[in-house]
Amino acid sequence: MDDTQAHGAERHDRRIRSFSRRGSRLGRKYEDLLKTLGPKYLIDAPRGNAASSLAPDADIDLVAAFGRQAPLAVEIGPGSGEQCVSWALAHPDWNVLAVEAWHPGAARCVARIVREEAQNVRVLEADAAQALPVVFGLASAGIDDAARVRELGATLAAEHPGAANPRAREIWTFFPDPWRKKRHFKRRLVNDAFAGIVAGCLETGGAWRLATDWDTYAWPMRDVVEASAFFDNPFLGERPDEADEAGPGRGGFAPRWDGRVMTRFEQRGLQAGRNVHDVTGIRI
Ligand SMILES: C[S@@+](CC[C@H](N)C(=O)[O-])C[C@H]1O[C@@H](n2cnc3c(N)ncnc32)[C@H](O)[C@@H]1O
């Protein structure tokens, strides 16, 4: 599929996208890099009805993709890969899967992996909301209807090839696109349907870690985790926030996780005077 066809297909996709297609063209340097080293680090999977989606029945064998079985961390929306690559280098005994919907982002992740010689990171270029159910064989794989996805929650589809994949011990959603305007809130990645998907990909006791520099996203993130039947918030009531729309005493925010590196996005938020909130959900 060439770029024009891919973007045409995207228009026919019914899913609400949490990412934008800004600047999707790659420079020559990245094109060449993807040609030569992409096959080693990018997970090759049959595509679905849009450039960013996977075929609902795609068989992605994570043990084969990494060449070994090891504890798994998944980063959703790694951007240029600062977090996943730095963490992978510090934890060579883990497998780290980066799921990035933005083509240049996926290419930049591969470039960083190569530059920093991280052997234990693989990149999947896809919309995580659509692709994670496929990778981990959830019953919602291939379903576009948000209400139905919400209803299916973390249910495994035993017959799906992905159901055999090891579950993740860590899943990270750091600085997801904020979609600041109220009319765009529906495009935010973190919602109750997505919480069910993340829960289906995590092992019991595994952690879903989130961070944002937008208060108006931090509060609903905390609400999504606390309202979910799949997660416990170990920091209930902690670090209350005066401005919190749910009440100044509500709290529920985690301390900064020491495994989280400072990314360009976080730096920008801090320089602009915004607060960074961390939220953690532990899979029940
Ligand atoms: C604001 S950037 C933050 C990047 C990185 N986490 C950081 O802290 O520097 C958000 C990233 O998430 C990606 N993204 C948004 N929605 C996504 C989705 N549904 N699946 C995968 N990646 C997504 C965007 O393309 C973008 O690279």
The ligand as a Gaussian input file, in Angstrom:
#p B3LYP/6-31G(d) Opt

LIG

0 1
 C        2.634000      13.446000      22.890000
 S        3.516000      12.089000      22.219000
 C        4.450000      11.483000      23.618000
 C        5.576000      10.593000      23.241000
 C        6.311000       9.927000      24.400000
 N        5.458000       9.049000      25.161000
 C        6.967000      10.922000      25.285000
 O        6.623000      11.036000      26.463000
 O        7.868000      11.611000      24.786000
 C        2.256000      10.868000      22.038000
 C        2.654000       9.757000      21.123000
 O        1.645000       8.757000      21.161000
 C        1.396000       8.301000      19.833000
 N        0.042000       7.752000      19.803000
 C       -1.124000       8.407000      19.930000
 N       -2.162000       7.564000      19.859000
 C       -1.635000       6.330000      19.688000
 C       -2.209000       5.044000      19.538000
 N       -3.525000       4.884000      19.542000
 N       -1.382000       3.995000      19.371000
 C       -0.038000       4.164000      19.357000
 N        0.561000       5.358000      19.475000
 C       -0.223000       6.432000      19.648000
 C        1.584000       9.546000      18.999000
 O        1.801000       9.248000      17.632000
 C        2.796000      10.164000      19.676000
 O        3.997000       9.660000      19.160000

